[in-house]
Amino acid sequence: MGCGAAGRIRAMPRGVRAALLLAWTAICLLWAGIAAAQSPAPGAADRAAADQVVLSGRVVVPRGQAVGEVMVFHGRVQVAGVAQQDVVVLEGSVVVTGQVAGSVIAVDGDVTLGPAAQVGGDVLAGGEVSVAGGARVGGSVRAGVRFTLHGQLGAVGSLVSWLAATTSTLLLGMLLLWIAPRGADRVASAARTAPWKSAIWGLVTAAAVPAVAVALLASVLGLPLGLALLLGLGLLAFVGYTWAALIIGRALVKEAARPLAFLAGWAVLRAVGLIPVVSGVTFALAAVGGVGAMTVATWRARGRSREPARGGRHRARRATPSEDVVLEEEASRGLS
């Protein structure tokens, strides 16, 4: 600022002058910060060049340049210079015409070594390995390598999934018996007295609910309900599977209490669930049958609740029928 500008600032009121001085200070600090951000810190370039980690893309190490470790999740790597550590590509190919101090690994891809390539470690590839004459490898060279733990963890994974489904169905069954004990009896009665209607309604529900959900997804206004229906299909299947366990248990032990009957059917279904191929088919059939029986029982309860009350206020009160009689009467009516 010149002297005239300084004189004009001094002639301004004190509040305005303080505001201008603060604004000028802020501008100077901002300019200094931008300049500092644009200028690289000491050693930053060396650190950036040390390791090359790329999520998706291509890494090229030109001749005369040295890097540390190269890690690419999806892409290609070409090393014409020097890599001081390993070169690993999860999905993609690797071409080495320079030097790699460590190993070269392409989990899902090919590895190509040029005539002047030097690799201190191993060369492993899920695909093919091409080694030109004159290339030197300090370790082993293997192609078609499987980098998964499928063989070791396959049996453990199946057992864990079975245990998870077993625990979930047990907890869900006990919860349903605690929340709706009489509803459980109605579901078992519906499956016993109307097995074909339960199977048909189970198939109809299994086909109609996903179709309605997809149709709702096509519209903007019905999108939330469609998503809710799709997300609820898993819970509906588990509920049907749980009801099927109770139905099977009632068929095995008719006079036992509800929890014991459920545990008997649950044990049978989970024992069958240990069979690899049969387990999925059994789960689907049990879920469809249980959902169908639940639908029939719900329809019967709805029809009974809509029946008009008989007799006047001053009539003699009739004896209330027992639960077994009510279930038998509803079973005889079926789906009206």
LUMVORO-452163 format. One record per residue (C-alpha): x, y, z; residue in three letters. Coordinates in Angstrom, 2 decimals, decimal comma. Last residue first. Example, Ala and Ser with C-alpha at 12.3 -4.5 7.8 and 13.67 -1.06 7.14 Angstrom:
2
<node <13,67; -1,06; 7,14>; 'SER'>
<node <12,30; -4,50; 7,80>; 'ALA'>
END
This chain:
336
<node <-64,94; -70,59; 2,52>; 'SER'>
<node <-61,52; -72,04; 3,24>; 'LEU'>
<node <-62,13; -75,04; 5,49>; 'GLY'>
<node <-65,45; -75,47; 7,26>; 'ARG'>
<node <-64,60; -78,84; 8,84>; 'SER'>
<node <-61,26; -77,53; 10,07>; 'ALA'>
<node <-62,95; -74,58; 11,72>; 'GLU'>
<node <-65,27; -76,89; 13,62>; 'GLU'>
<node <-62,34; -79,12; 14,64>; 'GLU'>
<node <-60,35; -76,15; 15,87>; 'LEU'>
<node <-63,25; -74,84; 17,89>; 'VAL'>
<node <-63,85; -78,24; 19,46>; 'VAL'>
<node <-60,17; -78,50; 20,44>; 'ASP'>
<node <-60,22; -75,03; 21,97>; 'GLU'>
<node <-63,16; -75,84; 24,19>; 'SER'>
<node <-66,64; -74,58; 23,53>; 'PRO'>
<node <-68,01; -71,73; 25,63>; 'THR'>
<node <-71,20; -72,73; 27,40>; 'ALA'>
<node <-74,26; -70,82; 26,28>; 'ARG'>
<node <-75,49; -67,77; 28,12>; 'ARG'>
<node <-79,21; -67,72; 28,65>; 'ALA'>
<node <-80,87; -65,07; 26,55>; 'ARG'>
<node <-81,40; -61,62; 27,97>; 'HIS'>
<node <-78,94; -59,86; 25,64>; 'ARG'>
<node <-80,26; -61,46; 22,55>; 'GLY'>
<node <-79,16; -64,58; 20,66>; 'GLY'>
<node <-76,42; -65,18; 18,08>; 'ARG'>
<node <-73,38; -63,01; 17,48>; 'ALA'>
<node <-72,58; -62,54; 13,83>; 'PRO'>
<node <-69,68; -64,55; 12,27>; 'GLU'>
<node <-66,91; -62,21; 11,08>; 'ARG'>
<node <-64,36; -63,44; 13,63>; 'SER'>
<node <-64,82; -67,03; 12,45>; 'ARG'>
<node <-64,07; -66,12; 8,84>; 'GLY'>
<node <-60,88; -64,28; 9,81>; 'ARG'>
<node <-59,71; -67,19; 11,97>; 'ALA'>
<node <-60,26; -69,55; 9,05>; 'ARG'>
<node <-58,36; -67,27; 6,66>; 'TRP'>
<node <-55,44; -66,99; 9,08>; 'THR'>
<node <-55,28; -70,76; 9,51>; 'ALA'>
<node <-55,26; -71,27; 5,73>; 'VAL'>
<node <-52,49; -68,70; 5,27>; 'THR'>
<node <-50,40; -70,20; 8,09>; 'MET'>
<node <-50,79; -73,64; 6,52>; 'ALA'>
<node <-49,61; -72,24; 3,19>; 'GLY'>
<node <-46,62; -70,49; 4,79>; 'VAL'>
<node <-45,62; -73,73; 6,51>; 'GLY'>
<node <-45,92; -75,77; 3,33>; 'GLY'>
<node <-43,90; -73,31; 1,27>; 'VAL'>
<node <-41,19; -73,04; 3,93>; 'ALA'>
<node <-41,01; -76,81; 4,37>; 'ALA'>
<node <-40,70; -77,39; 0,64>; 'LEU'>
<node <-38,00; -74,76; 0,25>; 'ALA'>
<node <-36,00; -75,93; 3,27>; 'PHE'>
<node <-36,21; -79,55; 2,16>; 'THR'>
<node <-34,97; -78,72; -1,32>; 'VAL'>
<node <-32,03; -76,78; 0,11>; 'GLY'>
<node <-31,11; -79,53; 2,58>; 'SER'>
<node <-31,39; -82,35; 0,02>; 'VAL'>
<node <-28,28; -81,24; -1,81>; 'VAL'>
<node <-25,82; -81,06; 1,09>; 'PRO'>
<node <-27,38; -83,47; 3,66>; 'ILE'>
<node <-26,99; -81,81; 7,07>; 'LEU'>
<node <-30,38; -80,15; 6,63>; 'GLY'>
<node <-32,06; -83,54; 7,08>; 'VAL'>
<node <-30,92; -83,45; 10,71>; 'ALA'>
<node <-32,17; -79,86; 10,94>; 'ARG'>
<node <-35,61; -80,90; 9,72>; 'LEU'>
<node <-35,89; -83,82; 12,14>; 'VAL'>
<node <-34,65; -81,81; 15,13>; 'ALA'>
<node <-37,12; -79,02; 14,35>; 'TRP'>
<node <-39,99; -81,50; 14,24>; 'GLY'>
<node <-39,16; -82,84; 17,69>; 'ALA'>
<node <-38,36; -79,40; 19,09>; 'LEU'>
<node <-41,72; -78,07; 17,91>; 'PHE'>
<node <-43,59; -80,92; 19,56>; 'ALA'>
<node <-41,68; -80,37; 22,79>; 'LEU'>
<node <-42,38; -76,64; 22,74>; 'PRO'>
<node <-46,12; -77,17; 22,04>; 'ARG'>
<node <-46,70; -79,77; 24,71>; 'ALA'>
<node <-46,85; -83,43; 23,76>; 'ALA'>
<node <-50,05; -85,29; 22,91>; 'GLU'>
<node <-49,51; -85,55; 19,18>; 'LYS'>
<node <-45,84; -86,52; 19,13>; 'VAL'>
<node <-44,76; -87,29; 15,56>; 'LEU'>
<node <-47,47; -85,47; 13,60>; 'ALA'>
<node <-47,32; -82,55; 16,02>; 'ARG'>
<node <-43,55; -82,40; 15,48>; 'GLY'>
<node <-43,98; -82,30; 11,72>; 'ILE'>
<node <-46,44; -79,41; 12,02>; 'ILE'>
<node <-44,18; -77,58; 14,49>; 'LEU'>
<node <-41,19; -77,90; 12,16>; 'ALA'>
<node <-43,36; -76,73; 9,27>; 'ALA'>
<node <-44,27; -73,63; 11,28>; 'TRP'>
<node <-40,55; -72,86; 11,62>; 'THR'>
<node <-39,98; -73,29; 7,89>; 'TYR'>
<node <-42,89; -70,94; 7,18>; 'GLY'>
<node <-41,40; -68,33; 9,53>; 'VAL'>
<node <-38,00; -68,75; 7,89>; 'PHE'>
<node <-39,50; -68,24; 4,43>; 'ALA'>
<node <-41,43; -65,16; 5,55>; 'LEU'>
<node <-38,24; -63,69; 7,06>; 'LEU'>
<node <-36,40; -64,19; 3,79>; 'GLY'>
<node <-39,26; -62,74; 1,74>; 'LEU'>
<node <-39,36; -59,63; 3,93>; 'GLY'>
<node <-36,61; -57,82; 2,03>; 'LEU'>
<node <-38,50; -58,27; -1,22>; 'LEU'>
<node <-41,74; -57,08; 0,35>; 'LEU'>
<node <-40,10; -54,02; 1,90>; 'ALA'>
<node <-38,46; -53,13; -1,42>; 'LEU'>
<node <-41,82; -53,32; -3,17>; 'GLY'>
<node <-43,46; -51,21; -0,45>; 'LEU'>
<node <-40,82; -48,50; -0,82>; 'PRO'>
<node <-41,05; -48,54; -4,65>; 'LEU'>
<node <-44,85; -48,34; -4,89>; 'GLY'>
<node <-45,00; -44,61; -5,57>; 'LEU'>
<node <-42,16; -44,72; -8,09>; 'VAL'>
<node <-43,57; -47,63; -10,05>; 'SER'>
<node <-41,62; -50,58; -11,43>; 'ALA'>
<node <-40,69; -51,69; -7,92>; 'LEU'>
<node <-44,37; -52,33; -7,22>; 'LEU'>
<node <-44,53; -54,88; -10,04>; 'ALA'>
<node <-41,41; -56,61; -8,71>; 'VAL'>
<node <-42,95; -56,84; -5,24>; 'ALA'>
<node <-46,25; -58,15; -6,61>; 'VAL'>
<node <-44,42; -60,89; -8,49>; 'ALA'>
<node <-42,28; -61,77; -5,45>; 'PRO'>
<node <-45,42; -62,09; -3,27>; 'VAL'>
<node <-47,50; -64,00; -5,84>; 'ALA'>
<node <-45,25; -66,99; -6,52>; 'ALA'>
<node <-44,48; -68,05; -2,95>; 'ALA'>
<node <-48,01; -67,10; -1,89>; 'THR'>
<node <-49,59; -69,27; -4,59>; 'VAL'>
<node <-47,27; -72,17; -3,76>; 'LEU'>
<node <-48,16; -71,95; -0,08>; 'GLY'>
<node <-51,83; -71,64; -0,90>; 'TRP'>
<node <-51,65; -74,84; -2,89>; 'ILE'>
<node <-49,74; -76,73; -0,18>; 'ALA'>
<node <-52,08; -75,56; 2,58>; 'SER'>
<node <-55,14; -76,46; 0,49>; 'LYS'>
<node <-53,67; -79,90; -0,06>; 'TRP'>
<node <-52,93; -80,45; 3,63>; 'PRO'>
<node <-56,35; -79,33; 4,89>; 'ALA'>
<node <-57,06; -81,11; 8,19>; 'THR'>
<node <-53,51; -81,65; 9,44>; 'ARG'>
<node <-51,96; -78,50; 7,98>; 'ALA'>
<node <-54,84; -76,36; 9,24>; 'ALA'>
<node <-54,65; -77,96; 12,69>; 'SER'>
<node <-50,92; -77,25; 12,97>; 'ALA'>
<node <-51,50; -73,62; 11,97>; 'VAL'>
<node <-54,39; -73,29; 14,44>; 'ARG'>
<node <-52,27; -74,71; 17,26>; 'ASP'>
<node <-49,50; -72,23; 16,48>; 'ALA'>
<node <-52,04; -69,40; 16,52>; 'GLY'>
<node <-53,07; -70,53; 19,99>; 'ARG'>
<node <-49,45; -70,14; 21,16>; 'PRO'>
<node <-48,93; -66,76; 19,45>; 'ALA'>
<node <-46,13; -64,73; 21,08>; 'ILE'>
<node <-44,40; -67,50; 23,06>; 'TRP'>
<node <-44,75; -70,12; 20,35>; 'LEU'>
<node <-43,52; -67,62; 17,77>; 'LEU'>
<node <-40,48; -66,72; 19,88>; 'LEU'>
<node <-39,61; -70,37; 20,48>; 'MET'>
<node <-39,76; -71,01; 16,74>; 'GLY'>
<node <-37,64; -67,96; 15,91>; 'LEU'>
<node <-34,95; -68,95; 18,40>; 'LEU'>
<node <-34,76; -72,50; 17,04>; 'LEU'>
<node <-34,90; -71,35; 13,42>; 'THR'>
<node <-32,00; -68,95; 13,98>; 'SER'>
<node <-29,85; -71,48; 15,84>; 'THR'>
<node <-30,24; -74,12; 13,14>; 'THR'>
<node <-29,69; -71,65; 10,31>; 'ALA'>
<node <-26,47; -70,40; 11,92>; 'ALA'>
<node <-25,27; -73,93; 12,72>; 'LEU'>
<node <-25,86; -75,01; 9,13>; 'TRP'>
<node <-24,01; -71,96; 7,81>; 'SER'>
<node <-21,07; -72,70; 10,12>; 'VAL'>
<node <-20,96; -76,34; 9,06>; 'LEU'>
<node <-20,97; -75,44; 5,38>; 'SER'>
<node <-18,21; -72,89; 5,91>; 'GLY'>
<node <-16,07; -75,39; 7,83>; 'VAL'>
<node <-16,44; -77,98; 5,07>; 'ALA'>
<node <-15,41; -75,51; 2,38>; 'GLY'>
<node <-12,62; -73,89; 4,40>; 'LEU'>
<node <-9,68; -76,12; 3,45>; 'GLN'>
<node <-10,65; -76,84; -0,16>; 'GLY'>
<node <-11,94; -73,36; -0,82>; 'HIS'>
<node <-8,89; -71,61; 0,59>; 'LEU'>
<node <-8,31; -69,63; -2,59>; 'THR'>
<node <-5,01; -68,82; -4,34>; 'PHE'>
<node <-5,27; -71,50; -6,98>; 'ARG'>
<node <-2,10; -71,54; -9,11>; 'VAL'>
<node <-2,51; -72,02; -12,84>; 'GLY'>
<node <1,13; -71,23; -13,53>; 'ALA'>
<node <4,17; -71,80; -11,35>; 'ARG'>
<node <7,72; -70,47; -11,51>; 'VAL'>
<node <9,91; -71,10; -8,49>; 'SER'>
<node <12,44; -68,76; -6,97>; 'GLY'>
<node <15,42; -66,74; -8,20>; 'GLY'>
<node <14,05; -66,10; -11,68>; 'VAL'>
<node <16,28; -65,03; -14,56>; 'ARG'>
<node <15,09; -64,07; -18,03>; 'ALA'>
<node <17,55; -64,88; -20,84>; 'GLY'>
<node <15,03; -66,75; -22,99>; 'GLY'>
<node <11,52; -65,48; -22,46>; 'ALA'>
<node <9,31; -66,69; -19,63>; 'VAL'>
<node <5,54; -66,78; -20,23>; 'SER'>
<node <3,37; -67,67; -17,23>; 'VAL'>
<node <-0,31; -68,49; -17,81>; 'GLU'>
<node <-3,28; -67,88; -15,52>; 'GLY'>
<node <-3,52; -67,88; -11,73>; 'GLY'>
<node <0,06; -66,73; -11,69>; 'ALA'>
<node <3,06; -67,21; -9,43>; 'LEU'>
<node <6,62; -66,05; -10,11>; 'VAL'>
<node <8,81; -66,55; -7,07>; 'ASP'>
<node <11,51; -64,32; -5,68>; 'GLY'>
<node <14,49; -62,39; -7,07>; 'GLY'>
<node <12,99; -61,64; -10,47>; 'VAL'>
<node <15,21; -60,42; -13,31>; 'GLN'>
<node <13,78; -59,60; -16,73>; 'ALA'>
<node <16,18; -58,97; -19,62>; 'ALA'>
<node <14,55; -61,43; -22,04>; 'PRO'>
<node <11,02; -60,38; -21,03>; 'GLY'>
<node <8,90; -62,04; -18,34>; 'LEU'>
<node <5,14; -62,29; -18,88>; 'THR'>
<node <2,70; -63,04; -16,07>; 'VAL'>
<node <-0,97; -63,86; -16,65>; 'ASP'>
<node <-4,10; -63,09; -14,63>; 'GLY'>
<node <-6,20; -63,85; -11,58>; 'ASP'>
<node <-3,83; -63,93; -8,62>; 'VAL'>
<node <-0,91; -62,41; -10,50>; 'ALA'>
<node <2,14; -62,64; -8,22>; 'ILE'>
<node <5,69; -61,45; -8,93>; 'VAL'>
<node <8,08; -62,02; -6,04>; 'SER'>
<node <10,68; -59,72; -4,56>; 'GLY'>
<node <13,64; -57,86; -6,04>; 'ALA'>
<node <11,89; -57,14; -9,33>; 'VAL'>
<node <14,09; -56,02; -12,21>; 'GLN'>
<node <13,24; -54,88; -15,73>; 'GLY'>
<node <11,20; -56,38; -18,59>; 'THR'>
<node <8,34; -57,52; -16,39>; 'VAL'>
<node <4,77; -57,71; -17,67>; 'VAL'>
<node <2,01; -58,39; -15,13>; 'VAL'>
<node <-1,64; -59,19; -15,89>; 'SER'>
<node <-4,92; -58,40; -14,19>; 'GLY'>
<node <-7,04; -59,17; -11,16>; 'GLU'>
<node <-5,28; -59,40; -7,81>; 'LEU'>
<node <-1,97; -57,94; -8,97>; 'VAL'>
<node <1,08; -58,23; -6,71>; 'VAL'>
<node <4,61; -56,97; -7,42>; 'VAL'>
<node <6,92; -57,61; -4,47>; 'ASP'>
<node <9,77; -55,38; -3,27>; 'GLN'>
<node <12,50; -53,19; -4,78>; 'GLN'>
<node <10,74; -52,80; -8,11>; 'ALA'>
<node <13,26; -51,59; -10,71>; 'VAL'>
<node <12,62; -50,22; -14,19>; 'GLY'>
<node <10,68; -51,78; -17,07>; 'ALA'>
<node <7,88; -53,01; -14,86>; 'VAL'>
<node <4,45; -53,13; -16,48>; 'GLN'>
<node <1,45; -53,67; -14,22>; 'VAL'>
<node <-2,15; -54,11; -15,31>; 'ARG'>
<node <-5,53; -53,48; -13,68>; 'GLY'>
<node <-7,72; -54,43; -10,74>; 'HIS'>
<node <-6,41; -54,67; -7,18>; 'PHE'>
<node <-2,93; -53,39; -7,90>; 'VAL'>
<node <-0,06; -53,55; -5,37>; 'MET'>
<node <3,48; -52,55; -6,30>; 'VAL'>
<node <6,11; -52,49; -3,57>; 'GLU'>
<node <9,03; -50,09; -3,65>; 'GLY'>
<node <9,72; -48,06; -6,76>; 'VAL'>
<node <12,82; -47,39; -8,87>; 'ALA'>
<node <12,93; -45,43; -12,13>; 'GLN'>
<node <15,59; -45,84; -14,84>; 'GLY'>
<node <13,33; -47,67; -17,24>; 'ARG'>
<node <9,69; -46,85; -16,68>; 'PRO'>
<node <7,54; -48,32; -13,90>; 'VAL'>
<node <4,01; -48,43; -15,33>; 'VAL'>
<node <0,96; -49,00; -13,14>; 'VAL'>
<node <-2,43; -49,32; -14,78>; 'ARG'>
<node <-5,87; -48,80; -13,31>; 'GLY'>
<node <-8,21; -49,87; -10,53>; 'SER'>
<node <-7,43; -49,86; -6,83>; 'LEU'>
<node <-3,82; -48,74; -7,17>; 'VAL'>
<node <-1,03; -49,01; -4,59>; 'VAL'>
<node <2,46; -47,99; -5,78>; 'GLN'>
<node <5,03; -47,82; -3,02>; 'ASP'>
<node <8,26; -45,76; -2,88>; 'ALA'>
<node <7,39; -43,20; -5,55>; 'ALA'>
<node <4,95; -41,36; -3,32>; 'ALA'>
<node <7,47; -41,41; -0,44>; 'ARG'>
<node <10,22; -40,02; -2,65>; 'ASP'>
<node <7,94; -37,30; -3,97>; 'ALA'>
<node <6,98; -36,31; -0,45>; 'ALA'>
<node <10,63; -36,08; 0,69>; 'GLY'>
<node <10,45; -32,38; 1,45>; 'PRO'>
<node <6,85; -31,15; 1,16>; 'ALA'>
<node <5,50; -30,37; -2,27>; 'PRO'>
<node <4,65; -26,74; -3,16>; 'SER'>
<node <1,00; -26,31; -4,05>; 'GLN'>
<node <-0,19; -26,59; -0,45>; 'ALA'>
<node <2,35; -24,00; 0,74>; 'ALA'>
<node <1,28; -21,56; -1,96>; 'ALA'>
<node <-2,38; -22,02; -1,09>; 'ILE'>
<node <-1,62; -21,50; 2,61>; 'GLY'>
<node <0,38; -18,33; 1,93>; 'ALA'>
<node <-2,45; -16,92; -0,15>; 'TRP'>
<node <-4,96; -17,72; 2,59>; 'LEU'>
<node <-2,75; -16,06; 5,22>; 'LEU'>
<node <-2,41; -12,90; 3,12>; 'CYS'>
<node <-6,15; -12,76; 2,42>; 'ILE'>
<node <-6,94; -13,21; 6,13>; 'ALA'>
<node <-4,55; -10,37; 7,06>; 'THR'>
<node <-6,17; -8,07; 4,49>; 'TRP'>
<node <-9,63; -8,88; 5,85>; 'ALA'>
<node <-8,51; -8,24; 9,44>; 'LEU'>
<node <-6,98; -4,88; 8,45>; 'LEU'>
<node <-10,13; -3,90; 6,59>; 'LEU'>
<node <-12,33; -4,76; 9,57>; 'ALA'>
<node <-10,12; -2,80; 11,96>; 'ALA'>
<node <-10,27; 0,26; 9,70>; 'ARG'>
<node <-14,06; 0,04; 9,46>; 'VAL'>
<node <-14,37; -0,07; 13,25>; 'GLY'>
<node <-11,87; 2,79; 13,82>; 'ARG'>
<node <-13,51; 5,18; 11,38>; 'PRO'>
<node <-11,52; 5,93; 8,24>; 'MET'>
<node <-8,85; 8,67; 8,17>; 'ALA'>
<node <-6,12; 6,16; 9,05>; 'ARG'>
<node <-7,14; 4,05; 6,03>; 'ILE'>
<node <-7,04; 7,11; 3,77>; 'ARG'>
<node <-3,59; 7,97; 5,04>; 'GLY'>
<node <-2,35; 4,44; 4,37>; 'ALA'>
<node <-3,77; 4,60; 0,85>; 'ALA'>
<node <-2,03; 7,88; 0,26>; 'GLY'>
<node <1,21; 6,51; 1,68>; 'CYS'>
<node <1,13; 3,58; -0,74>; 'GLY'>
<node <0,00; 0,00; 0,00>; 'MET'>
END
